[in-house]
Amino acid sequence: MFTMDFRAAKQAFFTSPAVTGAVDRATRKVLSKFGAYVRRGARSSIRKRKRVSQPGKPPSSHSGLLKKFIFFGYDRAAQSVVVGPVALRSKAEAPELLEHGGQVQRRVGRRRPKVKVMRYRPRPFMAPAFDTEKPKLPAMWKDSVA
């Protein structure tokens, strides 16, 4: 009679270096491709023009910096991908205000500055790009581990 402990066989198979290496490579490849697609979608939704975009629509890029500084990166430790605009200054809050809206206090005026509350309505550009690419993710995983 032949007996097999399937739990031990499963653990031995899925923890072998060849299998884990193949899964890690496939994960990096698929998530990097997904990050690139999300970045491309976000960049292409931002139009360079002088006028202000409508609330709820992607923002206009007046100088081109927002569009230029959207990057993605694969985090090997967390096995995840991060996509979004890079802050150009340590207190750069513009990308977050554009995506989610909100309010900030600004000093306005040169001779006698006043503190003024500025309110921003959301002009999302990252979430719509992510939502557009998310349904395509299962197809990217298909046959990815060789």
Backbone bond lengths (Angstrom), bond angles and torsions (degrees), N, CA, C in turn:
res aa  C-N    CA-C-N  psi(-1)  N-CA   C-N-CA  omega(-1)  CA-C   N-CA-C  phi
1 M - - - 1.443 - - 1.519 109.02 -
2 F 1.343 115.60 140.82 1.462 122.16 -177.97 1.519 109.10 -110.58
3 T 1.337 117.26 126.55 1.463 121.00 177.45 1.522 108.76 -124.07
4 M 1.318 114.28 149.95 1.468 118.93 -179.20 1.509 108.59 -142.12
5 D 1.296 116.01 132.38 1.461 120.71 175.00 1.531 106.99 -88.73
6 F 1.326 116.00 104.77 1.460 120.42 -175.38 1.527 112.77 -66.24
7 R 1.323 116.91 -32.07 1.468 118.89 178.58 1.521 110.45 -63.64
8 A 1.306 117.73 -43.33 1.463 120.95 179.52 1.527 110.89 -67.01
9 A 1.331 116.05 -40.32 1.467 119.48 178.93 1.521 110.90 -65.13
10 K 1.321 116.42 -42.25 1.466 120.81 179.64 1.523 110.40 -63.11
11 Q 1.336 116.63 -44.73 1.458 120.81 -179.09 1.531 110.16 -64.90
12 A 1.309 117.80 -40.62 1.462 121.21 -179.27 1.527 110.67 -68.03
13 F 1.318 117.41 -37.07 1.459 120.51 -178.41 1.521 111.84 -72.84
14 F 1.334 117.52 -49.45 1.450 120.67 -173.53 1.525 113.80 -77.77
15 T 1.323 117.93 -8.59 1.456 119.58 177.46 1.519 111.74 -106.68
16 S 1.318 117.88 3.60 1.457 118.89 179.21 1.534 109.02 -68.16
17 P 1.317 117.89 145.34 1.471 120.77 -177.60 1.526 113.69 -58.58
18 A 1.329 117.49 -33.49 1.465 119.78 179.91 1.526 111.10 -65.44
19 V 1.330 116.23 -43.33 1.463 120.29 -178.20 1.528 110.59 -70.97
20 T 1.328 117.62 -47.67 1.465 119.77 -178.85 1.523 110.85 -64.62
21 G 1.317 117.60 -35.23 1.467 120.53 176.79 1.517 111.79 -65.05
22 A 1.334 116.25 -42.21 1.474 120.18 178.90 1.528 111.18 -65.78
23 V 1.320 116.49 -40.38 1.471 120.36 178.60 1.529 110.37 -66.17
24 D 1.331 117.12 -41.56 1.468 120.69 178.78 1.527 111.48 -63.23
25 R 1.319 117.06 -42.89 1.476 120.54 178.60 1.521 110.77 -64.11
26 A 1.341 116.45 -43.20 1.465 120.05 179.63 1.523 110.93 -64.93
27 T 1.327 116.67 -40.27 1.464 120.59 178.61 1.517 110.54 -61.88
28 R 1.325 116.78 -46.39 1.467 120.52 179.66 1.522 110.95 -61.79
29 K 1.317 116.60 -42.75 1.460 120.81 -177.95 1.530 111.41 -66.84
30 V 1.324 117.25 -47.08 1.472 121.28 -177.43 1.523 110.88 -67.02
31 L 1.323 117.17 -46.57 1.463 118.88 -178.10 1.520 111.98 -70.04
32 S 1.310 118.72 -32.88 1.461 120.38 175.64 1.524 110.87 -66.43
33 K 1.322 116.32 -40.64 1.462 120.27 177.05 1.529 110.30 -64.65
34 F 1.326 116.76 -42.33 1.458 121.24 177.79 1.534 110.49 -61.74
35 G 1.326 117.34 -43.84 1.461 121.29 177.88 1.514 112.06 -61.24
36 A 1.317 116.55 -39.95 1.468 120.45 178.85 1.524 110.78 -65.42
37 Y 1.321 117.34 -39.44 1.466 120.42 178.77 1.530 111.58 -67.08
38 V 1.324 117.02 -41.13 1.465 120.18 178.41 1.523 109.83 -64.61
39 R 1.335 116.21 -43.60 1.468 120.07 177.94 1.523 110.82 -59.58
40 R 1.321 116.68 -45.52 1.465 120.39 179.71 1.521 111.29 -61.46
41 G 1.331 116.56 -41.96 1.462 119.96 178.53 1.514 112.75 -64.44
42 A 1.328 116.80 -40.57 1.470 120.24 178.94 1.521 110.55 -67.16
43 R 1.318 116.25 -44.10 1.471 119.73 179.85 1.522 111.72 -63.19
44 S 1.311 116.43 -41.97 1.465 118.56 -176.82 1.523 112.37 -73.04
45 S 1.329 117.70 -19.25 1.464 118.93 178.69 1.527 112.27 -79.35
46 I 1.332 117.20 -20.23 1.464 121.63 -179.05 1.518 108.79 -87.77
47 R 1.330 115.43 120.55 1.465 120.22 -179.52 1.521 109.80 -99.94
48 K 1.320 115.89 139.50 1.460 120.01 176.22 1.524 107.66 -88.42
49 R 1.322 115.08 112.44 1.462 121.25 179.52 1.524 108.35 -158.83
50 K 1.312 115.56 166.31 1.461 120.22 -175.78 1.520 113.04 -83.40
51 R 1.298 117.60 -31.78 1.467 118.39 -176.20 1.526 111.62 -81.40
52 V 1.315 115.11 161.32 1.458 122.43 -178.26 1.526 109.10 -81.62
53 S 1.323 116.60 141.49 1.464 119.91 178.78 1.521 110.53 -76.90
54 Q 1.304 115.64 162.60 1.461 121.81 177.69 1.528 109.43 -74.27
55 P 1.342 117.86 143.68 1.471 119.44 175.09 1.530 110.29 -57.49
56 G 1.314 115.97 137.91 1.461 121.50 -177.85 1.516 113.11 93.24
57 K 1.316 117.57 -16.27 1.467 123.14 177.27 1.527 108.23 -101.22
58 P 1.334 118.56 158.83 1.468 119.77 178.05 1.532 111.04 -58.78
59 P 1.329 116.57 150.70 1.466 119.65 -175.89 1.523 112.85 -71.92
60 S 1.314 114.78 159.64 1.458 120.97 170.69 1.519 107.53 -87.42
61 S 1.312 116.26 145.48 1.456 120.54 176.92 1.516 107.52 -107.73
62 H 1.311 116.62 109.01 1.453 120.51 -176.22 1.527 111.87 -79.11
63 S 1.317 117.63 -36.62 1.464 120.60 -179.43 1.528 112.37 -104.58
64 G 1.309 118.59 -16.08 1.458 122.19 -178.82 1.518 113.89 92.02
65 L 1.337 117.75 -3.77 1.464 120.07 -176.80 1.518 113.06 -70.40
66 L 1.330 117.37 -40.53 1.462 119.66 -179.38 1.526 110.31 -58.97
67 K 1.297 116.26 -47.52 1.457 121.81 -179.15 1.538 111.43 -64.45
68 K 1.315 116.29 -38.54 1.459 121.58 -176.17 1.525 112.86 -72.66
69 F 1.328 117.66 -30.72 1.452 120.81 -173.19 1.527 113.86 -104.36
70 I 1.320 117.68 33.47 1.464 121.87 169.90 1.527 106.71 -96.89
71 F 1.326 115.51 120.73 1.463 121.34 -177.09 1.521 110.23 -127.86
72 F 1.329 115.18 170.05 1.459 120.53 170.82 1.513 107.57 -135.35
73 G 1.321 115.03 154.95 1.458 120.20 178.21 1.515 110.18 -150.29
74 Y 1.309 115.40 139.91 1.457 121.42 177.85 1.520 108.48 -90.02
75 D 1.327 117.02 128.15 1.458 122.96 177.75 1.521 107.92 -99.02
76 R 1.311 115.98 107.03 1.464 121.14 -175.20 1.524 112.06 -65.37
77 A 1.331 117.20 -39.11 1.471 120.42 -177.63 1.526 111.27 -64.89
78 A 1.314 116.97 -43.14 1.462 121.04 -178.59 1.523 112.33 -91.37
79 Q 1.313 117.65 -6.62 1.466 123.71 -174.62 1.529 110.06 48.04
80 S 1.323 114.52 56.97 1.457 121.14 179.45 1.519 108.81 -144.24
81 V 1.305 115.53 168.90 1.460 120.96 178.02 1.527 108.11 -120.95
82 V 1.321 115.29 139.98 1.461 121.84 178.38 1.520 106.90 -114.94
83 V 1.337 116.36 128.38 1.456 121.45 -179.42 1.516 107.94 -128.60
84 G 1.324 116.71 132.78 1.456 119.15 176.45 1.501 112.61 165.98
85 P 1.331 115.87 175.12 1.459 120.52 179.72 1.523 111.19 -75.85
86 V 1.306 116.08 146.07 1.459 122.78 177.92 1.519 108.22 -90.51
87 A 1.324 116.44 135.64 1.461 120.62 177.08 1.521 108.42 -72.66
88 L 1.316 116.73 127.24 1.455 120.62 -179.44 1.526 111.88 -82.15
89 R 1.308 116.83 -25.07 1.464 121.86 176.36 1.514 108.19 -125.27
90 S 1.318 116.57 162.71 1.466 119.70 -177.05 1.522 112.20 -63.98
91 K 1.330 118.26 -30.67 1.462 120.70 179.86 1.530 111.82 -109.21
92 A 1.312 117.60 27.55 1.457 120.97 -179.12 1.518 109.66 -71.27
93 E 1.304 116.33 112.76 1.459 120.75 -178.86 1.523 112.11 -114.31
94 A 1.320 117.35 1.72 1.458 121.16 -176.30 1.533 113.10 -60.09
95 P 1.342 119.80 -47.38 1.465 117.81 -179.00 1.530 112.79 -59.91
96 E 1.326 116.99 -40.37 1.464 119.76 179.35 1.531 111.09 -67.91
97 L 1.333 116.78 -39.68 1.467 120.07 177.79 1.524 111.06 -65.27
98 L 1.329 117.02 -37.30 1.461 119.37 177.99 1.521 110.79 -66.05
99 E 1.310 117.23 -43.37 1.464 120.80 -176.77 1.526 112.29 -69.75
100 H 1.325 118.02 -46.13 1.464 121.15 -171.35 1.518 114.47 -111.23
101 G 1.316 117.95 -15.59 1.455 120.65 -173.84 1.525 109.83 79.62
102 G 1.308 115.88 179.83 1.455 120.20 178.45 1.506 111.27 142.52
103 Q 1.312 115.30 -166.20 1.454 119.52 179.14 1.514 110.38 -139.09
104 V 1.317 116.25 149.05 1.453 123.48 178.04 1.522 108.45 -139.20
105 Q 1.314 116.15 158.02 1.450 121.28 176.07 1.522 108.54 -99.12
106 R 1.322 115.70 132.23 1.462 122.13 179.91 1.521 109.72 -126.70
107 R 1.317 114.88 149.15 1.456 120.23 172.17 1.521 107.01 -89.33
108 V 1.328 116.58 123.63 1.451 122.04 -176.39 1.522 108.45 -119.13
109 G 1.317 117.28 136.29 1.459 122.36 178.59 1.516 111.28 102.66
110 R 1.328 115.46 151.09 1.463 119.45 -178.50 1.525 111.74 -102.75
111 R 1.317 116.36 -48.75 1.467 118.34 -175.86 1.515 112.11 -71.71
112 R 1.317 115.90 -50.35 1.465 120.75 177.21 1.525 108.02 -129.37
113 P 1.335 116.13 86.03 1.474 117.94 -176.01 1.520 112.30 -65.37
114 K 1.319 113.99 141.83 1.465 122.11 175.66 1.522 107.92 -118.64
115 V 1.302 115.19 152.63 1.459 120.18 174.65 1.516 107.45 -90.62
116 K 1.312 115.56 125.21 1.456 121.29 -177.22 1.529 108.79 -125.77
117 V 1.311 116.37 139.19 1.469 120.99 177.12 1.523 108.03 -87.80
118 M 1.325 114.87 121.71 1.465 120.93 179.17 1.530 108.02 -104.68
119 R 1.310 116.41 128.71 1.465 121.67 179.98 1.533 109.22 -108.67
120 Y 1.316 114.45 134.55 1.463 121.07 -179.62 1.521 109.00 -120.39
121 R 1.311 115.84 132.30 1.459 119.98 174.32 1.530 108.21 -90.92
122 P 1.327 116.83 147.62 1.479 119.10 -173.77 1.527 112.76 -66.77
123 R 1.320 113.02 140.85 1.457 122.61 173.35 1.525 106.91 -132.74
124 P 1.339 116.49 74.97 1.471 120.03 -171.70 1.525 112.59 -65.84
125 F 1.326 114.51 141.12 1.456 120.55 175.94 1.523 111.77 -135.39
126 M 1.329 118.70 -26.56 1.462 120.72 179.71 1.533 111.18 -84.18
127 A 1.323 117.69 -46.34 1.471 120.57 -178.23 1.529 111.89 -61.05
128 P 1.346 119.98 -44.40 1.472 118.03 177.44 1.531 113.10 -63.28
129 A 1.333 116.90 -36.37 1.467 119.27 178.02 1.525 110.33 -65.54
130 F 1.336 117.07 -41.99 1.470 121.63 177.44 1.524 110.42 -63.36
131 D 1.332 117.30 -46.31 1.461 121.16 -178.52 1.527 111.99 -63.73
132 T 1.335 117.64 -31.69 1.468 121.17 178.44 1.526 110.78 -69.68
133 E 1.321 117.18 -39.44 1.467 120.85 -176.05 1.521 113.72 -86.49
134 K 1.326 118.35 -21.46 1.464 121.86 -174.97 1.534 113.76 -57.32
135 P 1.348 120.42 -42.59 1.470 118.62 179.10 1.533 113.83 -64.26
136 K 1.325 117.90 -19.49 1.465 121.09 -178.77 1.528 112.44 -84.21
137 L 1.330 117.23 -10.00 1.462 121.46 -175.25 1.533 113.65 -63.24
138 P 1.340 120.66 -43.54 1.478 118.60 178.29 1.532 113.64 -59.14
139 A 1.327 117.56 -35.51 1.459 120.29 178.38 1.522 111.26 -68.33
140 M 1.338 117.10 -30.05 1.469 120.20 177.29 1.521 110.86 -68.97
141 W 1.342 117.18 -32.17 1.456 121.15 -179.40 1.531 111.90 -75.76
142 K 1.328 117.08 -24.27 1.458 120.36 -175.82 1.538 109.83 -60.28
143 D 1.316 115.67 126.58 1.466 123.76 178.43 1.539 112.71 59.44
144 S 1.317 117.72 26.48 1.473 119.82 -178.40 1.531 112.54 -82.28
145 V 1.317 117.80 -26.61 1.469 120.79 179.65 1.517 108.02 -93.13
146 A 1.324 114.00 114.98 1.478 117.57 -177.72 1.503 111.12 -107.18
